[in-house]
Amino acid sequence: MFLVGTLAGVSGVIGGYPVYGGQALRYLAAAVLLLAVARASGLRFLRPRPREAALLVALALFGLALFNVCVIEATRHGGPVLPGTVLGAVPLVLALIGGRPSPRTVGAAAVVVSGTTLATGLGSGDLPGLLWSLGALGCELAFTLLAVPLLPRFGAVRVSAYSSVLAVPLLAGTGWIVDGTAMLRVPSAAEAAGLAYQAVVVTTVAFLLWYDALPRIGHGTAGLFAGLIPVGAIVTGAVLGLGAPTLPDLLGVALVVAGIAIGLGGTHHSPASPAASPRDALAGPPRDLVGEPPGGPGDDPYGGPLSGTGGSSRAAGSPAAGGAPSPAAAAAPREAPASSPATGASARRLP
């Protein structure tokens, strides 16, 4: 989220480049990088089921393409302050919609929102600017919530790559409608550097880190880190010489850090389930999983195939074969299948 916050400062460098064409190039370059990461990791293409395909399209549409449109239009109406302030509500909203949040998480989210508002300021704007900002807030929530059901099966690399690929035609189509043939031109050296930064750091690196963290700590706790968006914007502005941070900026940053510390202080992880390696967490499910669980669609997750085809038959007397289980089989503990590496869980014994 800190890296996402740097987008505001870098956007000033590419402000003169056509917006939709530039963002289409950004996601195209990011998609190439992410697909290269997938190939280097040995990940094969995993065909989405119909529901998963719909979620990926919605993620690309709302979480990537429309988010940029909403931020651009909100900035035109009310400047960068208004959408930045509204986006500061992300931690609180994620904490409230995450089932039954603990009072500690809600309190921490409120502290983060307070710090974000103080650092960003309320600014000035009109009703259209506020509506576009609320649209950006909804798209930012979609960026997280639509990915949650996809990550256990696809992993961070595939979700990032597939959504980036799908965002390219959405943005290119919008650019063709709005700007026509002027949607693309040869960028200057500064613009090319800015677009490259967006593609590599803000998209490729930030997406992988964010989607890797979601299954590990949950979207309620991860949402607290959205408060780092204005922090990244302040630091980038100072580094690029766009303005030194003011006292309210620094106080807001301090509140954001304090809120994150409060929220993380109440996070507990079970020592009985060690996290998977970072490589496995990024990869998602095993590499032989292409559309179905390992072994085929008819397999029992605790044993062999339910039918006699496609593998060794089940031992006589097993429950699936219709007979009574043998005493030895009944007494032996069953081993559950390993959870998706994206969840960071390991195999466990069932009583």
C-alpha distance (Angstrom), angle and dihedral (degrees) to the residues before:
residue distance angle dihedral
M1 . . .
F2 3.79 . .
L3 3.81 88.2 .
V4 3.81 90.3 49.2
G5 3.80 88.0 53.5
T6 3.80 90.4 58.4
L7 3.80 87.2 65.7
A8 3.82 90.7 81.7
G9 3.79 94.0 60.8
V10 3.80 94.6 41.9
S11 3.80 91.1 49.3
G12 3.79 88.5 67.9
V13 3.79 88.7 63.2
I14 3.82 93.1 55.6
G15 3.80 96.4 35.0
G16 3.80 92.0 117.6
Y17 3.80 95.3 52.8
P18 3.85 118.9 93.6
V19 3.79 104.0 -89.5
Y20 3.79 103.0 -140.7
G21 3.78 96.1 39.9
G22 3.78 90.5 47.3
Q23 3.80 92.9 50.6
A24 3.81 90.5 47.1
L25 3.81 88.7 54.6
R26 3.80 89.9 46.8
Y27 3.79 94.1 54.7
L28 3.80 92.4 40.9
A29 3.80 90.8 56.4
A30 3.82 91.0 43.9
A31 3.81 91.3 50.1
V32 3.81 90.9 53.2
L33 3.81 90.6 50.6
L34 3.80 93.7 46.4
L35 3.80 93.0 48.0
A36 3.80 88.3 50.4
V37 3.82 89.2 52.5
A38 3.80 89.7 50.5
R39 3.80 91.8 50.4
A40 3.81 92.6 46.9
S41 3.82 88.8 50.9
G42 3.80 90.9 53.2
L43 3.81 93.7 -114.0
R44 3.78 115.2 154.6
F45 3.78 124.2 -152.3
L46 3.78 110.6 -78.4
R47 3.79 112.2 -153.7
P48 3.81 111.8 -134.8
R49 3.77 119.5 -128.6
P50 3.83 115.2 -125.7
R51 3.81 94.4 -92.9
E52 3.79 91.6 45.6
A53 3.79 91.6 48.7
A54 3.81 89.5 53.0
L55 3.81 90.6 50.1
L56 3.81 91.7 49.9
V57 3.80 92.2 50.1
A58 3.81 90.5 47.9
L59 3.80 90.4 48.2
A60 3.81 91.8 51.8
L61 3.80 92.4 44.1
F62 3.81 100.1 45.6
G63 3.79 105.5 19.2
L64 3.80 96.8 44.3
A65 3.83 116.6 13.4
L66 3.83 103.1 31.7
F67 3.80 92.0 38.7
N68 3.80 89.4 62.7
V69 3.81 91.7 45.7
C70 3.82 91.9 50.8
V71 3.80 93.4 48.4
I72 3.81 91.8 47.6
E73 3.80 93.7 50.0
A74 3.82 93.4 42.6
T75 3.80 89.5 51.9
R76 3.79 91.2 50.8
H77 3.81 91.2 53.9
G78 3.79 102.8 36.5
G79 3.79 107.8 8.5
P80 3.81 124.6 -114.1
V81 3.81 93.1 -62.4
L82 3.81 96.9 71.2
P83 3.83 99.3 52.2
G84 3.80 89.8 40.4
T85 3.79 90.8 56.5
V86 3.80 94.0 47.1
L87 3.81 91.9 47.4
G88 3.78 86.8 55.2
A89 3.81 87.2 75.2
V90 3.82 91.6 68.2
P91 3.83 95.3 96.2
L92 3.80 93.0 51.0
V93 3.81 94.3 46.4
L94 3.81 92.9 48.1
A95 3.79 90.7 48.9
L96 3.81 92.3 50.4
I97 3.82 97.0 46.7
G98 3.80 95.1 44.0
G99 3.80 95.2 94.3
R100 3.80 111.5 -97.2
P101 3.80 106.0 -6.1
S102 3.77 117.6 -159.7
P103 3.80 117.8 -112.5
R104 3.80 87.3 -114.2
T105 3.83 92.1 57.7
V106 3.81 93.0 46.3
G107 3.80 91.2 47.7
A108 3.79 91.8 47.9
A109 3.81 91.0 49.1
A110 3.81 90.3 50.9
V111 3.82 90.3 52.2
V112 3.83 90.6 49.9
V113 3.82 91.3 49.7
S114 3.81 90.4 49.1
G115 3.79 90.9 51.5
T116 3.79 92.2 47.0
T117 3.80 91.7 50.5
L118 3.79 91.9 48.3
A119 3.81 92.8 48.0
T120 3.78 95.0 45.3
G121 3.79 101.2 34.7
L122 3.78 127.6 -144.7
G123 3.80 94.1 -96.0
S124 3.77 122.1 175.6
G125 3.77 132.7 -68.3
D126 3.76 145.0 137.8
L127 3.79 133.7 -109.0
P128 3.83 95.5 -88.5
G129 3.80 88.9 51.4
L130 3.81 90.6 52.1
L131 3.81 91.8 48.3
W132 3.81 92.1 49.9
S133 3.82 88.7 48.4
L134 3.80 91.1 52.2
G135 3.80 87.5 50.1
A136 3.81 89.0 53.7
L137 3.81 89.0 50.6
G138 3.80 91.0 53.6
C139 3.81 91.5 47.7
E140 3.80 91.7 49.4
L141 3.80 89.4 53.0
A142 3.82 89.5 48.5
F143 3.81 89.4 53.3
T144 3.80 87.8 64.0
L145 3.80 106.0 29.1
L146 3.82 97.7 45.6
A147 3.80 90.1 52.3
V148 3.82 95.8 51.7
P149 3.86 96.3 79.0
L150 3.83 91.2 42.7
L151 3.80 99.6 51.8
P152 3.84 99.8 70.7
R153 3.82 92.2 60.6
F154 3.81 103.4 27.9
G155 3.79 104.1 30.7
A156 3.79 127.8 -144.7
V157 3.82 96.8 -68.4
R158 3.80 96.6 53.2
V159 3.82 94.9 42.4
S160 3.81 90.8 50.4
A161 3.81 93.8 45.0
Y162 3.81 97.7 43.8
S163 3.82 94.3 46.8
S164 3.82 91.7 47.6
V165 3.81 91.2 50.8
L166 3.81 91.3 50.5
A167 3.82 92.5 47.8
V168 3.82 92.9 60.2
P169 3.84 98.6 71.1
L170 3.82 90.8 40.2
L171 3.80 92.4 56.5
A172 3.80 94.2 37.3
G173 3.80 90.9 52.3
T174 3.80 91.3 49.5
G175 3.79 90.6 48.1
W176 3.80 91.8 50.9
I177 3.81 90.7 52.0
V178 3.82 95.1 45.5
D179 3.81 103.5 33.9
G180 3.81 105.0 15.4
T181 3.77 114.1 -160.0
A182 3.81 89.7 -12.0
M183 3.81 90.4 72.8
L184 3.82 89.8 93.9
R185 3.79 133.4 39.9
V186 3.78 137.0 149.7
P187 3.83 106.2 -75.0
S188 3.78 123.1 -133.6
A189 3.79 119.3 -114.5
A190 3.81 91.7 -96.1
E191 3.80 92.5 46.7
A192 3.80 91.7 48.6
A193 3.81 90.0 50.9
G194 3.80 91.0 49.0
L195 3.81 93.3 49.3
A196 3.80 90.7 46.4
Y197 3.82 90.1 52.0
Q198 3.79 90.8 51.1
A199 3.79 91.9 48.9
V200 3.81 97.5 45.8
V201 3.81 105.6 31.3
V202 3.81 108.3 20.5
T203 3.82 95.2 38.8
T204 3.81 112.5 22.2
V205 3.81 100.8 33.6
A206 3.80 98.1 31.6
F207 3.82 93.8 46.8
L208 3.80 93.0 50.4
L209 3.79 93.3 47.6
W210 3.81 93.6 46.5
Y211 3.80 96.8 46.1
D212 3.80 90.9 44.2
A213 3.81 90.5 53.9
L214 3.82 97.6 47.6
P215 3.84 97.9 72.5
R216 3.79 91.1 41.8
I217 3.81 101.6 53.3
G218 3.83 103.8 11.6
H219 3.79 128.3 -112.1
G220 3.81 93.1 -89.7
T221 3.80 93.3 61.2
A222 3.81 93.6 34.2
G223 3.80 89.1 54.1
L224 3.79 89.4 66.1
F225 3.79 88.4 69.9
A226 3.81 90.4 61.7
G227 3.78 83.3 80.4
L228 3.81 87.0 73.3
I229 3.82 90.6 70.3
P230 3.83 94.4 87.6
V231 3.81 89.4 40.8
G232 3.80 89.9 58.3
A233 3.80 90.0 47.1
I234 3.82 92.2 52.3
V235 3.80 93.8 47.7
T236 3.81 92.8 46.7
G237 3.79 91.5 49.0
A238 3.78 90.7 52.4
V239 3.82 93.5 46.4
L240 3.81 93.1 48.3
G241 3.80 92.0 45.6
L242 3.79 93.7 -113.7
G243 3.81 92.4 131.7
A244 3.79 140.9 -40.9
P245 3.84 117.2 -103.4
T246 3.79 114.9 -99.1
L247 3.79 127.2 -139.1
P248 3.85 92.6 -95.9
D249 3.81 88.0 51.1
L250 3.80 91.6 54.3
L251 3.81 93.2 44.0
G252 3.79 89.6 50.2
V253 3.79 91.3 51.1
A254 3.81 89.6 51.0
L255 3.83 90.7 52.5
V256 3.80 91.4 48.8
V257 3.81 92.3 51.9
A258 3.81 90.7 46.3
G259 3.81 92.0 50.6
I260 3.79 92.5 50.3
A261 3.81 90.4 49.0
I262 3.81 90.9 50.9
G263 3.80 92.2 49.5
L264 3.78 95.1 46.6
G265 3.79 91.1 46.5
G266 3.80 89.2 69.4
T267 3.81 95.2 48.5
H268 3.79 114.9 107.3
H269 3.79 127.1 -175.4
S270 3.78 123.9 -160.0
P271 3.81 111.2 -111.6
A272 3.79 89.7 -151.7
S273 3.78 92.2 68.9
P274 3.80 110.4 53.8
A275 3.77 115.4 -158.7
A276 3.74 120.2 -103.8
S277 3.76 119.3 -109.5
P278 3.83 116.2 -81.5
R279 3.81 89.9 -112.2
D280 3.82 91.8 55.0
A281 3.79 91.5 45.6
L282 3.78 91.0 55.3
A283 3.79 93.1 43.6
G284 3.80 98.2 53.8
P285 3.82 119.0 -157.7
P286 3.82 125.0 9.4
R287 3.78 116.2 -65.2
D288 3.81 92.9 -114.4
L289 3.80 89.9 62.1
V290 3.80 104.8 102.1
G291 3.77 108.3 158.2
E292 3.83 98.9 -34.8
P293 3.79 137.9 51.7
P294 3.83 115.3 -84.9
G295 3.78 111.9 -70.5
G296 3.78 98.8 24.3
P297 3.79 140.0 -67.6
G298 3.79 94.9 -69.2
D299 3.77 98.9 53.7
D300 3.75 124.3 120.3
P301 3.81 106.0 -127.3
Y302 3.81 89.6 -136.1
G303 3.77 98.0 47.9
G304 3.79 145.4 -10.0
P305 3.79 131.5 -37.9
L306 3.78 116.7 -44.1
S307 3.78 89.4 -137.2
G308 3.76 126.6 49.3
T309 3.80 93.7 -112.5
G310 3.74 129.3 90.5
G311 3.81 96.6 22.9
S312 3.76 146.5 11.5
S313 3.78 116.5 -36.3
R314 3.78 120.8 -109.6
A315 3.76 116.7 -99.0
A316 3.78 116.1 -95.0
G317 3.73 114.5 -96.2
S318 3.81 94.6 33.7
P319 3.80 117.0 136.4
A320 3.80 91.9 -115.3
A321 3.81 90.5 55.1
G322 3.76 91.5 56.2
G323 3.81 97.6 -111.0
A324 3.75 132.0 108.2
P325 3.76 115.1 -89.5
S326 3.76 116.9 -108.0
P327 3.81 117.1 -109.8
A328 3.81 90.8 -111.5
A329 3.79 91.7 50.7
A330 3.79 92.1 46.6
A331 3.80 91.8 50.8
A332 3.80 96.2 45.7
P333 3.80 114.3 95.0
R334 3.76 116.6 -117.8
E335 3.77 121.3 -128.0
A336 3.79 116.1 -137.8
P337 3.77 117.9 -138.3
A338 3.75 116.4 -94.6
S339 3.76 111.3 -91.4
S340 3.75 118.3 -118.9
P341 3.77 110.7 -71.3
A342 3.79 87.4 -126.6
T343 3.78 89.3 70.4
G344 3.78 92.7 53.4
A345 3.82 91.4 -130.4
S346 3.77 127.7 132.4
A347 3.80 135.0 -146.8
R348 3.79 115.2 -74.5
R349 3.79 138.5 -169.6
L350 3.77 118.1 -108.3
P351 3.78 120.2 -145.7
